[in-house]
């Protein structure tokens, strides 16, 4: 396997997005860091995709508020970028990456319309339905990544949150847990909402009771989740025997809180996350979580985009969901009998 963007990022100590900006000769990176990235890329033997000469696709890396798409999430986005790059190369195309942080949606759409790319993949993690609908005026093929809206006429590729939630609840039931709670993010994203809905539906399907008092709301950053969970525990809330967290970052913040409070995981309570970020395998204890192939999602997005570019511009929209698998680690255990 050749040298990848994230290999260069790791060697330099920066984000894959920053490396991609430099390799695509885009502004927004200081001269010293730019020179270091280019020097490292040369030393590692990186070569740009050959397809870049025949046109390019563009990935819009959007952080509307940064509570989900932030530095803690960079590795997650890097896997998407890797899959997008693989898909673009397979189609003989280059991949351009544009990053927007707290940028008005109108400015992002203006840039999308002005882009010379043949098609656009839009990171929809922090976009609500109105934000997505605003892209209707863009006269280029579009695919939205990491979100899903049933009634909007766009192509979407997302993880199957409902099926994945069922995997988690089924697993916890098999371990003997009957009081299972959910920890959600304070700022709602579509994926978080679908995970919560999947959690509630799974409880009903498996004959387990739903208790609204066992649903906890925290900020979805690591430190925010830690501090909010401290506040929840200070109110004397009775915890269930297991918690399903909306993602790994929240789960790790919760783990830190429980450890400080002397609550043993998994002896006193089992914890499950979602995303299988690298931090989940080095957490204390290592985190049981849902793994979804982000690279596969990226490749599928390019496939849909290229189909729409090449021959089926007027085809009905496609909404593709990619399933996940449960990765069992030491943060869960059977209820003692």
N, C-alpha and C positions, 0 to 999 in steps of 0.2 A: 504494500500500500504506500502511495506517495505521501509527501509531507502535506498536512492539512492546515487550514487556517488556525484551528484551535491548538495545533502543535506549536505554531509560531507564537500564539498568544501566551501559552504556558511558558515558553522559553523566555519571553520578554517580561512577563508579569503584568499583562494588560488583558483587556477583553477581546474576544474574537471579533466583535463589531468594530472596535478600533483598528484591528489589523486589516479587516476587510476594507475599511475606508482608505487606508494607506495603499493597499494593493490595487484598489480601483482608482487611485489618484484623485480622491475626493477631499474637500476641505474639512476642517474641524479637528485636526490633530496638530499639536505643536511640532516645530521643526526638529527638536532634539529627539522626541519620541518617534517621529516619522523616520528619521535617519536610523535609529536603533532597530526599528521593525524591518526596514529594507535590508539592513546589514545582516540581521538574524535570518531573514528569509533566504538571502543568498548563501549564507553559511550552511543552512540546513538543506540546501538544494531544492528549494521550492520552485515549481514552474507553474505559471498560470494556465488555466484550462484552454486548450487549443481552440475550443468553440467560440471563444470571445471574439474572434475575427468576424463571425457570421451574424452578429447581433447579440442582444442581451435581454435578460429578464431582470426585473427589479423587485427586491424585497423591501417593503416598508416596515421597519422595526419601530413600532409606536409604543411609547409609554405615556398614556394620558395623565396619570396621576402618580405612577411609580410605586404604588403599594404592592403590586404583584410583579410587574416588569421592572426589576431593579437589579442591583449587583448580585444579590443572593440568587437571582434567577438566571444569571448569565450563562451558566453551563447548560441549562435547559434550552435556552435560545440557541446556543452554539450547536446543539444536536439538530435543531430545526435547520439551521444554516447549512450544516453538513449534508443533510438530506436534500435540501434545495440545490446545493452545489452539485451533488451527484446527479440529480435529475436533469439539471440544466446541461451539464457536460454530456450526458447521454443523448440529449437532443441537439448537441452541437452548438450550444449557446453559452454565453457568459452570464454571470450573476452579479448584479450591482446591489449594494446594500445602502439604504438611506435610513438614518436614525433620527427620530423626533421625540423629544422629551418635553412634556407639558406644552406642546405646540397646539394652537387652535386648530380644530379639525378643518376649517376653511383653508388655512395655509397648506395643510398636508394635501388636501384635494387639489389645490392649485399646482403644487409640485408634481402630483401624480398626472395631472393633465398635460403638464409641460414636459414630462419625461420622454426621452427618446427610446425607452425600452419597448419591446414588442408586447409585453404583458406584465402584470403586477401581481405579486403575492403580498397580501396585507396581513400583518399580525393583528388579530382581533381580540387578544386576551383582555385588554382594558377598554375595548370599544363596546358601547351599548347599542341597542337596536337603532336608535336615531343616528348615531355616528356611522354605522354601517350603511344605513339607507341614504345618507348624504353622498355616498360614492356613486349614486345612480347617474350623476352627471358626467362621470369619467368615461370617455369614449375609447377605452382600451379594455382588452380582456382582463378580468379580475378573478382571483381566488382568495378567499379569506381563510386564514389558518388559526387554529386554536380557539375557535368559537363556532357557534351554530345557532341559526335562527330559522324556525320552521317556515315562516311566511314571507321571507324576503327573497327576491328573485336573483340570488347570487349563488356561485359555487362555493361550498364550504368543505373543509377537511378538518375533522376534530377527533379527539379521543372519545370512546364510548363511555361516558361518565356513568350512565345508569347501570349498564352491565358490570362495570368495575365496582360500583357501590354494592351490587348484589354479591360479588365475589367476597368482599370484605365482611359483610354482615353474615353470609353463610358460613364463612370460616370462623368467625367469632361465636356463632351459635354452636358449631361443632365442638368448640372448646368449652362449651357449657355456659357461656355468657347469656344472660337474659335481660339485664339492664345495660343497654348500650347507648352511649351518648354521642353527640356530634359537635365538633368545634368548627365554626365557620368564620369567614373573614368579615370584618366590619364593613368594608367597601365591596359591594356585591359585584362579581363578574359572572358571566353566563355559565362558565364551567363550574364555579362554586355552587351556583343555584342548582344546576343539574345534578351535582353530587349530593346535595342535600335532598333534593326531590327523590333521587335514586335511593338514598338511605331510608327515607320515610316509606317509600313503596316497598322496599326490601323487607323492612320490619313487618309490614302487613302481610306480604306474601309468605313469610316464614312463620307467621303466627306469634310474632313478638310485639309487645306493647310499645306504643310511642308515647313518650313523656316529654312534653315541651320544656319542662324544667331541666331536662338533660341536654338541651341545646345551648351551647355557650358561644358568645360572640367576642372575637378578639381581632386586633389589628393583624394583617397578614405579613408584616415584616417579622423577623426573628425577635428583635428586642421588643417590638410592640406586642407580640403574642405573649412573650414572657411577662411583661409588666401587666398586661390585661388579665392574664391567668392568675397572677399574684393577687390582683384586686378581687377576682372572683372567689378565690380560696379564702381571702380575708373576711368575706361575708359569711363564712361558715357553710357554704354549699356542700351538700352531700353528693359525692361523686359516684358514678356508676362503676361497674366492674371493668368496663372497657370504653375507650374513646376512639372514634373514627375522626381524624382531622382532615380538613379540606385539602391540605397539601403538606409536604414534608417540612417546609419552613415553619409553618404553624406548629406542626407536631414537635419539632426540635425545640421551639420556644416553650411549649408546654412541658416537655421533658425536663428542661432546665428548671422550671418553676417547681415541678413535683419533687425533683431531687433536693432542691433547697428546703422544701417543706418536710423532708423526711418521708415522703410517700414513695414506696418502692415500686419500680416498674421492672418486670411485670408482676411481682409478688402481690402488690395491693391493687394494681390496675394495669390493664393491657392497653397499649397505644398502637394505632395503625395510621400511617400517613398516605400520601398519594404523590406520585411522580418519580420515585426512585432517583432522587438527586444524589450526587456523590456523597454529600454530607450524611445521608441516611445510613450508609454502611459504616461510618465512623462515629455515629452518635453513641451516647452512653445511656442505655444499651443500644446496640444497632437496631435500626427501625424496620419493622415489618411495614411493607408499603406496596402500592400498585405501580408496576412498571409498564409504561406505554412506549412503543417505538416511535420516538420523535423523528428519527431519520426517515422512517417509513412514511410518516405523515408528510414530511417535506417532499419526498419523492412523489407521493401521490398528488400533492398540490401542483407540482410541475407537470405531471402527466395530464391532469385536468386542464391546466392552462394551455399547454401545447395543443391539445385536442381542439380547444376553442379557437386558438390562433389559426390552426392549419385548415380546418375544414368544417367545423360545426359551430360557427359563431352564434347561430340562432337556435341552437339546441336547448331543450329545457334545462334548468339548473340542476346540478348534481350536489347532493349532500352526503358525504362519505364519513362514516364513523369507523375508527380503528380501535379494536379491542385491546384490553390490557391483561396482564397476568399478575398474580399475587406473588410477591417475594417475601418469604417468611424468614424473619430474623428473631432476635432475642427480646424484642419489646412486647411479645405476646406469649401467653401460656394458658393452659387449661385451668378452669376454675377448680380449686381443691374440693374434693368430695369428702 
